[in-house]
Amino acid sequence: MLISRESMKIYPKEKANKFFWTRIFPISVIYNIAVILNYYPLNFTAPTDVTAIFASLLAIVYILSMIFLKEPLILIRALAVCLSITGVVLFAYADGFGSFEAIGIVLAALFSLVAAFFRVFTKMVIGDASSIQSSMFVTIIGIINIFIGWIPVVLFTLTGIETIVWSRIPWSPLMLANLFNIFYSAFVVIGIGVTYPIFVSLGVLFGIPINAIVDVIVRDRSFSIIKIISTLLLVIGFLILLIPLEKAQKISRKMIYLLTCRQVKI
């Protein structure tokens, strides 16, 4: 009972229906859109490219946080945003604007945008929630997904975007991917509960070289110099955004003093 009461503290007792339809349900819809955009780019480009573009997520989160969460504008973080945007553009340039693989880059960038909206809006709804409250929130989202998660499949089939041939569905890889997705979601929630979101976000950086190794061995892919440079820009921007707020503000003040030829205050 104590756990149940603790997990429900972030939800208002009054106007619960309005809170559900204006906060919880829209977040569930955004989550489903993010899931679609997470897998669909893999039809056009390699997992390494998708993972590298996903590193721009923190830059988009920072921009949205300034708009909706009133976070301060910090020079060094603005620089990180510029580096991330440059990295995404270089990725599209390396594949050729308008090419088949460039479509995957654009979809991956859209995924980062939608995923950033999901994280920022979730923060607006649950605030500084405990691990128990976060778990309850994820549970509610999962229950809603049972009722609305099948709708995109029907829409894609009716519009001809996708054609489902049940005999050709690779059930074993599909079930394995779902299993990994469950572990991923659980570890993210537990990780945020027992440590800091910064450390959880470091998994994106480890995913880039791991996916690159798989692409080289399994798919026999090679990477151009432009893609390597764009990946480095995304990683540098990602790491800059991981700098704690107080330290980022100190570094930004020093940069401003240097740019304006003023003496740095210690």
Secondary structure, DSSP 8 states (H G I E B T S, - for coil): -HHHHHHTTTS-STTHHHHIIIIIHHHHHHHHHHHHHHHGGGGTS-HHHHHHHHTTHHHHHHHHHHHHS-----HHHHHHHHHHHHHHHHHHHHH-TTSHHHHHHHHHHHHHHHHHHHHHHHHHHH-S--HHHHHHHHHHHHHHHHHHTTHHHHHHHHHTS----GGG--HHHHHHHHHHHHHHHHHHHHHHHHS-HHHHHTHHHHHHHHHHHHHHHHS-----HHHHHHHHHHHHHHHHHTS-HHHHHHHHHHHHHHHTT-----
